[in-house]
Every structure is written in C-alpha cells, then in structure tokens.
Amino acid sequence: MQSPRPTEQTIAAAAHDRVYRTLRTRIMHGEMSPGQALTLRGIGKEFDVSMTPAREAVRRLVAEGALFLSSSGRVSTPELGNDRIEELAALRALLEVELASRALPRAHMALIDRLQTINTSVAEMVSKRDAVGYIRTNLEFHRTLYLRAQAPAMLAMAETVWLQLGPTMRALYGRLRRTDPPQYHKLIIAALRAGDEPGLRLAVRTDVTQGLRLLVT
C-alpha cells in the first residue's frame, strides 16, 4: 500500500520549519552581526523556497525577538541598547540560576563528566578565536546542565533570551579578545561535584552576567 503523497500545505510547513530552525540557530550562535539585514528574496533564494515559507519563518523570529521589523518593512537582527542588554542579563540571571538549582539534585557523575568534556571544547574554541564555535559550545554547556532541571517551560524562556542575545554576544566576543576559557564554568562544575547549591547559584549568576556588563557603557 502506497503512503499518501504530501500535500502542498505539508510541503510548505516543512519548508517553513527548515528555514526557521536554520536561521534561529545562526542567530543564536552569533553567526549574524547586530543590525545585519535580511530579505525575503535572499532567504528564498538561499533555501530554495517560495516567499511564503520565508515570510512565515521571519514572522516567527520577529515574534521571538530574534529579528527586528522596522516600520518601513526592513528586517534585521536586533541592535540592543544598554537598557535592553541589562534587562536580558537580569533575565538570564533569574532563569538560569533557578534552572541550575533545580538540576543540582539530578547532577550525577555522568552529567558532570559530560560538562567537563564540553568545557574542554569551549576552551579549544577560545584558543582558536572561533567566535561562533565559542558561543555554540558555551550554550551547549548551559543547556546540558539545565536539561537536568526537567523544567521545559523555563528552559524555553532561557533559550528565547539566548536567541535575542546571539548577535550581541558575537559583538561582545570581538570586544573581549579573550584567550582564556570562562573561569566560572570550572566553579559551576566544582559546585555540582560538591553539591554546593549557594556556590552553584553564585557561579551561574556571575557567568551569565559578567560578560554582558562589559557591553554596557
């Protein structure tokens, strides 16, 4: 028995989802600079899709704050001012400290070993001065820990904040010119090993806010 042929609606939905997920990952990982413009025509050409899935993907990303739509219809990645950076840094501190705290009782040795391995990759990306690789592995470190919190709604909110900050994090990396891996990851891992909740909360809060503060002038 032959399986039913996909409908035009199903094909369009799949195309929209592919465009959305790819653009979302690029923005979150800092592959795009603050204020970088996008066009529906350009998106359609790159992904070989019609205007409809390109428009729907952009509309969804605008709703998440990953893209900005001006009154003239120009679409670009956000250029965040000081107030917005401070607000998003505060959100990271609230959400991620709570996620880490909830993950602590489920932080078995396999998880801690996995975080140590990811942190080695973070250090490699820093030594290579690979901005996108650094942002990607840094977020992987945090996501791996927070998945243990078993709080999907809270994690989804944290990911939305990461998404809005992606281009700004790329700009921050360029400003820091860092050659050393994030020191607070080691403190996070040490606190997990010791079962030290106050130490874990402090390490996470400092890790997710100290870099962003350097952007606020």
Buried (B, 14 or more C-beta within 10 A) or exposed (E): EEEEEEEEEEBBBEBBBBBBEBBBEBBBBBBBBBEBEBEBEEBBEEBEBEEEBBBBBBBBBBEBBBBBBEEEEEBBBBBBEEEBBBBBBBBBBBBBBBBBBBBBEEBEEEBBEBBBEBBEBBBBBBEEEBBBBBBBBBBBBBBBBBBBBEBEEBBEBBBBBBBBBBBBBBBBBEEEEBEEBBEBBEBBBBBBEEEBBEBBBBBBBBBBBEBBEEBEE
